[in-house]
């Protein structure tokens, strides 16, 4: 599902994998050769145009929702296929542009309510309007429900 990154390197007949690039760099068959195209993409665009590329030529990243199958023959490339596509709802189109703020607030309240299922909540705030706004909305929901202990 892409919760943790999955990195891999083909090392002869073996497939080495880890959730960190540093662990793969310790394998004797993995060179420290830099992937020049990946570095150039990052410097030019701020991201890699190939989502499976890493800074190292021998190390690749398996994209979320994909699986890898190895056949074991020397020089055989593993096959990678997508097994899951997240459902995407169609864009929300409201008749009146003035209805969007209320619809946004309603969806945000629902999202916070879905995640506030305990009698204690904690949050980290960056100081921006989004985190302070969500904290204020969480406090309002806690007061409405009456089942959350609120400490300032």
N, CA, C and O of each residue as an XYZ file, in Angstrom:
608
protein
N       0.811     -1.201      0.000
C       0.000      0.000      0.000
C       0.853      1.263      0.000
O       0.324      2.366     -0.139
N       2.158      1.115      0.154
C       3.013      2.278      0.131
C       3.190      2.950      1.478
O       3.636      4.096      1.538
N       2.849      2.260      2.571
C       3.045      2.845      3.891
C       4.540      2.977      4.162
O       4.989      4.011      4.656
N       5.301      1.961      3.849
C       6.760      1.985      3.947
C       7.317      1.832      2.537
O       6.757      1.114      1.709
N       8.416      2.509      2.281
C       9.036      2.394      0.965
C       9.678      1.019      0.813
O      10.140      0.434      1.793
N       9.706      0.515     -0.393
C      10.287     -0.791     -0.699
C      11.343     -0.553     -1.771
O      11.027     -0.226     -2.915
N      12.607     -0.725     -1.377
C      13.717     -0.568     -2.310
C      14.257     -1.942     -2.650
O      14.218     -2.854     -1.824
N      14.764     -2.090     -3.869
C      15.322     -3.376     -4.259
C      16.503     -3.174     -5.205
O      16.653     -2.138     -5.852
N      17.328     -4.210     -5.252
C      18.479     -4.231     -6.159
C      18.654     -5.655     -6.657
O      18.573     -6.607     -5.880
N      18.894     -5.798     -7.949
C      19.189     -7.111     -8.510
C      20.679     -7.369     -8.341
O      21.509     -6.598     -8.824
N      21.010     -8.435     -7.668
C      22.402     -8.781     -7.380
C      22.672    -10.172     -7.940
O      22.562    -11.167     -7.223
N      23.025    -10.240     -9.220
C      23.214    -11.547     -9.860
C      21.884    -12.265     -9.962
O      20.946    -11.761    -10.579
N      21.800    -13.451     -9.353
C      20.546    -14.209     -9.356
C      19.647    -13.844     -8.179
O      18.516    -14.319     -8.079
N      20.152    -13.008     -7.304
C      19.412    -12.685     -6.084
C      18.761    -11.303     -6.187
O      19.231    -10.408     -6.889
N      17.696    -11.184     -5.475
C      17.023     -9.900     -5.332
C      17.196     -9.481     -3.878
O      16.748    -10.176     -2.966
N      17.839     -8.357     -3.672
C      17.983     -7.822     -2.319
C      16.961     -6.708     -2.163
O      16.717     -5.944     -3.097
N      16.366     -6.618     -0.986
C      15.361     -5.578     -0.771
C      15.388     -5.117      0.672
O      15.834     -5.831      1.570
N      14.900     -3.907      0.868
C      14.865     -3.302      2.193
C      13.920     -2.106      2.145
O      13.490     -1.676      1.074
N      13.606     -1.580      3.326
C      12.819     -0.352      3.360
C      13.722      0.865      3.506
O      13.241      1.984      3.678
N      15.055      0.640      3.435
C      15.992      1.757      3.434
C      17.039      1.549      2.346
O      17.463      0.424      2.078
N      17.444      2.639      1.735
C      18.509      2.576      0.723
C      19.830      2.227      1.386
O      20.638      1.495      0.815
N      20.057      2.743      2.582
C      21.331      2.524      3.277
C      21.616      1.034      3.472
O      22.761      0.604      3.334
N      20.597      0.250      3.788
C      20.801     -1.189      3.984
C      21.246     -1.855      2.686
O      22.115     -2.727      2.707
N      20.665     -1.459      1.564
C      21.052     -2.050      0.283
C      22.461     -1.638     -0.125
O      23.162     -2.400     -0.790
N      22.872     -0.454      0.263
C      24.222      0.010     -0.076
C      25.299     -0.844      0.574
O      26.442     -0.836      0.118
N      24.966     -1.576      1.621
C      25.936     -2.442      2.298
C      26.150     -3.771      1.581
O      27.110     -4.485      1.871
N      25.263     -4.108      0.648
C      25.420     -5.369     -0.085
C      26.638     -5.244     -0.999
O      26.778     -4.239     -1.697
N      27.525     -6.248     -1.009
C      28.752     -6.138     -1.813
C      28.505     -6.058     -3.323
O      29.351     -5.545     -4.055
N      27.366     -6.553     -3.795
C      27.102     -6.533     -5.237
C      26.448     -5.222     -5.688
O      26.291     -4.989     -6.886
N      26.073     -4.381     -4.749
C      25.442     -3.105     -5.097
C      26.536     -2.041     -5.173
O      27.209     -1.750     -4.184
N      26.696     -1.474     -6.350
C      27.716     -0.439     -6.518
C      27.209      0.877     -5.936
O      26.009      1.058     -5.731
N      28.115      1.765     -5.681
C      27.730      3.080     -5.200
C      27.541      4.065     -6.333
O      27.509      5.275     -6.108
N      27.410      3.543     -7.586
C      27.300      4.402     -8.761
C      26.026      5.250     -8.671
O      24.938      4.749     -8.388
N      26.202      6.533     -8.918
C      25.090      7.482     -8.874
C      24.302      7.413    -10.183
O      24.876      7.243    -11.258
N      22.988      7.546    -10.075
C      22.123      7.606    -11.252
C      22.053      9.066    -11.695
O      21.289      9.855    -11.138
N      22.850      9.415    -12.696
C      22.950     10.808    -13.148
C      21.604     11.379    -13.595
O      21.298     12.536    -13.307
N      20.803     10.582    -14.293
C      19.500     11.063    -14.773
C      18.577     11.381    -13.598
O      17.861     12.382    -13.621
N      18.593     10.538    -12.582
C      17.760     10.772    -11.404
C      18.165     12.063    -10.702
O      17.308     12.849    -10.298
N      19.451     12.280    -10.558
C      19.944     13.506     -9.922
C      19.579     14.723    -10.770
O      19.153     15.749    -10.240
N      19.747     14.604    -12.091
C      19.414     15.716    -12.988
C      17.924     16.048    -12.909
O      17.551     17.220    -12.846
N      17.072     15.021    -12.912
C      15.627     15.250    -12.785
C      15.312     16.020    -11.505
O      14.541     16.980    -11.512
N      15.919     15.584    -10.420
C      15.643     16.224     -9.141
C      16.102     17.682     -9.146
O      15.398     18.563     -8.651
N      17.272     17.925     -9.701
C      17.783     19.298     -9.734
C      16.971     20.193    -10.674
O      16.776     21.376    -10.393
N      16.502     19.632    -11.780
C      15.737     20.418    -12.746
C      14.279     20.612    -12.345
O      13.737     21.712    -12.457
N      13.646     19.533    -11.874
C      12.204     19.556    -11.654
C      11.780     19.494    -10.184
O      10.626     19.774     -9.859
N      12.709     19.127     -9.300
C      12.366     18.985     -7.886
C      11.814     17.618     -7.536
O      11.413     17.386     -6.395
N      11.786     16.710     -8.500
C      11.324     15.336     -8.287
C      11.874     14.474     -9.416
O      12.373     14.999    -10.412
N      11.787     13.157     -9.267
C      12.234     12.244    -10.327
C      11.076     11.985    -11.280
O       9.973     11.646    -10.849
N      11.326     12.143    -12.560
C      10.270     11.860    -13.533
C       9.976     10.366    -13.608
O       8.882      9.970    -14.011
N      10.937      9.537    -13.227
C      10.727      8.089    -13.115
C      10.510      7.795    -11.634
O      11.471      7.824    -10.865
N       9.261      7.508    -11.204
C       8.987      7.332     -9.780
C       9.692      6.135     -9.145
O       9.760      6.051     -7.919
N      10.215      5.214     -9.942
C      10.922      4.077     -9.359
C      12.426      4.330     -9.257
O      13.153      3.488     -8.729
N      12.898      5.459     -9.747
C      14.328      5.773     -9.714
C      14.742      6.238     -8.320
O      13.957      6.835     -7.584
N      15.982      5.951     -7.984
C      16.599      6.484     -6.770
C      17.882      7.187     -7.182
O      18.204      7.245     -8.368
N      18.598      7.708     -6.238
C      19.867      8.384     -6.526
C      20.953      7.405     -6.946
O      21.972      7.816     -7.501
N      20.751      6.120     -6.691
C      21.736      5.091     -7.010
C      21.296      4.275     -8.222
O      20.135      3.880     -8.329
N      22.221      4.032     -9.119
C      21.914      3.324    -10.369
C      21.420      1.900    -10.128
O      20.554      1.424    -10.862
N      21.949      1.210     -9.120
C      21.593     -0.197     -8.882
C      20.342     -0.376     -8.024
O      19.835     -1.492     -7.911
N      19.843      0.680     -7.429
C      18.731      0.562     -6.476
C      17.486      1.223     -7.068
O      17.524      2.362     -7.533
N      16.401      0.485     -7.035
C      15.112      0.983     -7.534
C      14.116      1.010     -6.376
O      14.342      0.403     -5.329
N      13.036      1.707     -6.580
C      11.966      1.787     -5.599
C      10.706      1.178     -6.208
O      10.340      1.490     -7.341
N      10.057      0.321     -5.455
C       8.793     -0.258     -5.916
C       7.686      0.736     -5.579
O       7.544      1.147     -4.428
N       6.919      1.113     -6.565
C       5.869      2.116     -6.386
C       4.719      1.562     -5.565
O       4.457      0.360     -5.602
N       4.028      2.419     -4.822
C       2.868      1.964     -4.050
C       1.827      1.293     -4.945
O       1.586      1.725     -6.072
N       1.213      0.228     -4.420
C       0.193     -0.487     -5.175
C       0.752     -1.397     -6.246
O      -0.001     -1.862     -7.102
N       2.044     -1.666     -6.229
C       2.700     -2.538     -7.212
C       3.318     -3.741     -6.506
O       3.612     -3.685     -5.312
N       3.508     -4.811     -7.239
C       4.208     -5.981     -6.711
C       5.285     -6.388     -7.706
O       5.214     -6.065     -8.891
N       6.277     -7.100     -7.202
C       7.416     -7.517     -8.013
C       7.506     -9.033     -7.972
O       7.350     -9.644     -6.915
N       7.761     -9.642     -9.136
C       7.926    -11.084     -9.244
C       9.263    -11.357     -9.909
O       9.573    -10.803    -10.964
N      10.052    -12.222     -9.276
C      11.362    -12.581     -9.822
C      11.323    -14.027    -10.280
O      10.734    -14.888     -9.626
N      11.962    -14.280    -11.417
C      11.937    -15.618    -11.990
C      13.228    -16.384    -11.742
O      13.278    -17.582    -12.023
N      14.264    -15.750    -11.231
C      15.477    -16.437    -10.807
C      16.530    -16.671    -11.867
O      17.652    -17.044    -11.523
N      16.231    -16.473    -13.119
C      17.239    -16.703    -14.163
C      18.214    -15.533    -14.180
O      17.810    -14.377    -14.051
N      19.486    -15.834    -14.337
C      20.521    -14.796    -14.373
C      20.209    -13.794    -15.481
O      19.958    -14.177    -16.624
N      20.226    -12.539    -15.140
C      19.987    -11.483    -16.118
C      18.524    -11.230    -16.414
O      18.197    -10.295    -17.145
N      17.626    -12.053    -15.855
C      16.195    -11.863    -16.112
C      15.690    -10.688    -15.282
O      15.909    -10.628    -14.072
N      15.030     -9.780    -15.931
C      14.452     -8.643    -15.225
C      13.210     -9.101    -14.453
O      12.437     -9.920    -14.951
N      13.023     -8.586    -13.267
C      11.792     -8.928    -12.548
C      10.590     -8.284    -13.243
O      10.721     -7.264    -13.920
N       9.443     -8.886    -13.067
C       8.241     -8.268    -13.632
C       7.536     -7.503    -12.520
O       7.399     -7.983    -11.395
N       7.101     -6.316    -12.865
C       6.424     -5.441    -11.908
C       5.046     -5.137    -12.472
O       4.896     -4.776    -13.639
N       4.044     -5.292    -11.615
C       2.690     -5.000    -12.063
C       1.928     -4.276    -10.969
O       2.196     -4.427     -9.777
N       0.983     -3.495    -11.414
C       0.138     -2.775    -10.485
C      -0.999     -3.686    -10.064
O      -1.688     -4.256    -10.910
N      -1.202     -3.827     -8.754
C      -2.277     -4.695     -8.271
C      -3.430     -3.909     -7.654
O      -4.488     -4.473     -7.378
N      -3.230     -2.612     -7.437
C      -4.284     -1.840     -6.796
C      -4.254     -0.409     -7.286
O      -3.187      0.182     -7.451
N      -5.427      0.139     -7.518
C      -5.575      1.540     -7.903
C      -6.544      2.165     -6.900
O      -7.662      1.673     -6.746
N      -6.146      3.219     -6.227
C      -7.062      3.808     -5.247
C      -8.302      4.367     -5.932
O      -8.215      4.937     -7.020
N      -9.443      4.203     -5.298
C     -10.665      4.759     -5.889
C     -10.618      6.286     -5.831
O     -10.237      6.864     -4.813
N     -10.993      6.907     -6.888
C     -11.002      8.370     -6.949
C     -12.413      8.814     -7.300
O     -12.951      8.467     -8.352
N     -12.993      9.583     -6.404
C     -14.336     10.096     -6.642
C     -14.286     11.164     -7.726
O     -13.267     11.833     -7.899
N     -15.384     11.324     -8.454
C     -15.400     12.397     -9.464
C     -15.313     13.758     -8.776
O     -15.679     13.883     -7.607
N     -14.837     14.766     -9.481
C     -14.730     16.102     -8.878
C     -16.091     16.603     -8.383
O     -17.131     16.365     -8.998
N     -16.042     17.293     -7.268
C     -17.255     17.868     -6.686
C     -17.600     19.154     -7.429
O     -16.783     20.072     -7.499
N     -18.784     19.218     -7.973
C     -19.244     20.414     -8.689
C     -20.526     20.895     -8.020
O     -21.546     20.206     -8.033
N     -20.459     22.073     -7.442
C     -21.631     22.656     -6.800
C     -22.225     23.726     -7.701
O     -21.515     24.340     -8.497
N     -23.499     23.943     -7.576
C     -24.185     24.907     -8.435
C     -23.780     26.350     -8.178
O     -23.689     27.150     -9.110
N     -23.538     26.681     -6.921
C     -23.207     28.047     -6.555
C     -21.804     28.085     -5.952
O     -21.537     27.345     -5.005
N     -20.901     28.918     -6.465
C     -19.542     28.989     -5.909
C     -19.515     29.340     -4.418
O     -18.565     28.989     -3.719
N     -20.524     30.014     -3.941
C     -20.567     30.375     -2.520
C     -20.823     29.168     -1.624
O     -20.644     29.259     -0.410
N     -21.245     28.028     -2.206
C     -21.504     26.818     -1.423
C     -20.230     26.036     -1.105
O     -20.257     25.162     -0.238
N     -19.123     26.324     -1.778
C     -17.890     25.559     -1.575
C     -17.314     25.663     -0.164
O     -16.916     24.639      0.392
N     -17.250     26.862      0.446
C     -16.693     26.910      1.814
C     -17.473     26.043      2.802
O     -16.873     25.354      3.626
N     -18.798     26.071      2.726
C     -19.611     25.264      3.638
C     -19.417     23.767      3.366
O     -19.353     22.972      4.304
N     -19.324     23.385      2.103
C     -19.102     21.982      1.759
C     -17.717     21.526      2.254
O     -17.565     20.420      2.773
N     -16.716     22.398      2.083
C     -15.374     22.080      2.572
C     -15.390     21.885      4.082
O     -14.831     20.911      4.587
N     -16.017     22.793      4.798
C     -16.095     22.700      6.249
C     -16.811     21.426      6.680
O     -16.403     20.781      7.646
N     -17.861     21.066      5.979
C     -18.605     19.846      6.282
C     -17.732     18.601      6.095
O     -17.738     17.705      6.938
N     -16.990     18.550      4.997
C     -16.106     17.399      4.751
C     -14.958     17.352      5.744
O     -14.572     16.271      6.189
N     -14.405     18.507      6.098
C     -13.322     18.549      7.077
C     -13.820     18.103      8.445
O     -13.127     17.364      9.145
N     -15.009     18.543      8.833
C     -15.596     18.097     10.114
C     -15.792     16.587     10.116
O     -15.520     15.929     11.121
N     -16.261     16.031      9.004
C     -16.458     14.587      8.905
C     -15.120     13.854      9.016
O     -15.025     12.840      9.708
N     -14.089     14.361      8.340
C     -12.763     13.720      8.386
C     -12.200     13.741      9.804
O     -11.648     12.742     10.264
N     -12.333     14.859     10.494
C     -11.822     14.950     11.866
C     -12.632     14.051     12.781
O     -12.065     13.353     13.621
N     -13.940     14.058     12.632
C     -14.804     13.219     13.458
C     -14.486     11.733     13.271
O     -14.485     10.973     14.239
N     -14.218     11.322     12.035
C     -13.871      9.919     11.764
C     -12.579      9.502     12.469
O     -12.408      8.333     12.816
N     -11.673     10.460     12.680
C     -10.380     10.140     13.268
C     -10.337     10.374     14.779
O      -9.379      9.971     15.439
N     -11.344     11.008     15.320
C     -11.390     11.318     16.754
C     -12.282     10.311     17.460
O     -13.403     10.628     17.859
N     -11.775      9.094     17.610
C     -12.597      8.016     18.172
C     -12.212      7.661     19.605
O     -12.701      6.666     20.140
N     -11.357      8.443     20.228
C     -10.930      8.143     21.589
C     -11.311      9.301     22.498
O     -11.803     10.334     22.045
N     -11.069      9.103     23.802
C     -11.371     10.185     24.730
C     -10.183     11.128     24.926
O     -10.258     12.074     25.709
N      -9.085     10.863     24.209
C      -7.904     11.738     24.263
C      -7.351     11.931     22.866
O      -7.197     10.980     22.100
N      -7.060     13.170     22.552
C      -6.479     13.482     21.257
C      -5.256     14.355     21.451
O      -5.178     15.139     22.396
N      -4.314     14.213     20.556
C      -3.145     15.075     20.553
C      -2.897     15.531     19.129
O      -3.305     14.877     18.169
N      -2.243     16.624     19.012
C      -1.956     17.127     17.675
C      -0.674     17.931     17.672
O      -0.273     18.500     18.687
N      -0.041     17.969     16.518
C       1.151     18.782     16.348
C       0.777     19.923     15.427
O       0.180     19.718     14.370
N       1.132     21.119     15.836
C       0.748     22.281     15.046
C       1.986     22.985     14.515
O       2.957     23.210     15.238
N       1.928     23.326     13.237
C       3.041     24.005     12.595
C       2.963     25.514     12.786
O       3.948     26.222     12.577
N       1.826     25.992     13.170
C       1.633     27.429     13.296
C       0.927     28.026     12.096
O       0.584     29.208     12.092
N       0.711     27.208     11.079
C      -0.008     27.682      9.900
C      -1.507     27.674     10.135
O      -1.984     27.165     11.149
N      -2.242     28.239      9.197
C      -3.694     28.306      9.345
C      -4.349     26.937      9.287
O      -5.388     26.723      9.911
N      -3.757     26.005      8.546
C      -4.397     24.691      8.427
C      -4.374     23.942      9.755
O      -5.405     23.410     10.166
N      -3.239     23.885     10.433
C      -3.176     23.116     11.681
C      -3.965     23.805     12.792
O      -4.651     23.133     13.562
N      -3.883     25.117     12.888
C      -4.651     25.790     13.924
C      -6.147     25.726     13.639
O      -6.951     25.634     14.566
N      -6.523     25.774     12.375
C      -7.936     25.633     12.013
C      -8.465     24.251     12.356
O      -9.580     24.120     12.862
N      -7.672     23.214     12.084
C      -8.108     21.853     12.420
C      -8.165     21.664     13.935
O      -9.051     20.970     14.433
N      -7.232     22.271     14.674
C      -7.273     22.180     16.134
C      -8.541     22.841     16.671
O      -9.193     22.296     17.562
N      -8.891     23.998     16.144
C     -10.104     24.690     16.584
C     -11.347     23.880     16.246
O     -12.277     23.808     17.049
N     -11.370     23.274     15.074
C     -12.514     22.459     14.672
C     -12.611     21.203     15.533
O     -13.710     20.783     15.895
N     -11.471     20.601     15.863
C     -11.457     19.428     16.744
C     -11.995     19.793     18.117
O     -12.777     19.040     18.697
N     -11.588     20.924     18.634
C     -12.090     21.388     19.924
C     -13.605     21.601     19.877
O     -14.315     21.216     20.806
N     -14.090     22.203     18.817
C     -15.538     22.420     18.675
C     -16.288     21.092     18.621
O     -17.344     20.954     19.238
N     -15.756     20.119     17.891
C     -16.399     18.803     17.820
C     -16.389     18.112     19.177
O     -17.366     17.468     19.560
N     -15.273     18.249     19.906
C     -15.182     17.639     21.239
C     -16.232     18.243     22.168
O     -16.870     17.528     22.942
N     -16.404     19.530     22.089
C     -17.415     20.179     22.931
C     -18.823     19.748     22.533
O     -19.675     19.542     23.398
N     -19.074     19.611     21.234
C     -20.402     19.174     20.766
C     -20.712     17.762     21.245
O     -21.814     17.487     21.721
N     -19.734     16.871     21.117
C     -19.952     15.476     21.510
C     -19.999     15.302     23.011
O     -20.721     14.447     23.524
N     -19.225     16.121     23.720
C     -19.237     16.031     25.180
C     -18.537     14.802     25.725
O     -18.536     14.595     26.938
N     -17.943     13.982     24.875
C     -17.285     12.774     25.361
C     -15.766     12.855     25.345
O     -15.086     11.895     25.707
N     -15.245     13.974     24.934
C     -13.796     14.154     24.928
C     -13.381     15.082     26.056
O     -14.030     16.099     26.300
N     -12.297     14.734     26.745
C     -11.742     15.612     27.752
C     -10.865     16.618     27.052
O      -9.959     16.233     26.312
N     -11.102     17.875     27.260
C     -10.362     18.920     26.571
C      -9.462     19.635     27.553
O      -9.916     20.134     28.583
N      -8.170     19.681     27.226
C      -7.212     20.431     28.031
C      -6.472     21.375     27.101
O      -6.040     20.967     26.022
N      -6.321     22.601     27.493
C      -5.646     23.574     26.655
C      -4.200     23.728     27.084
O      -3.460     24.512     26.491
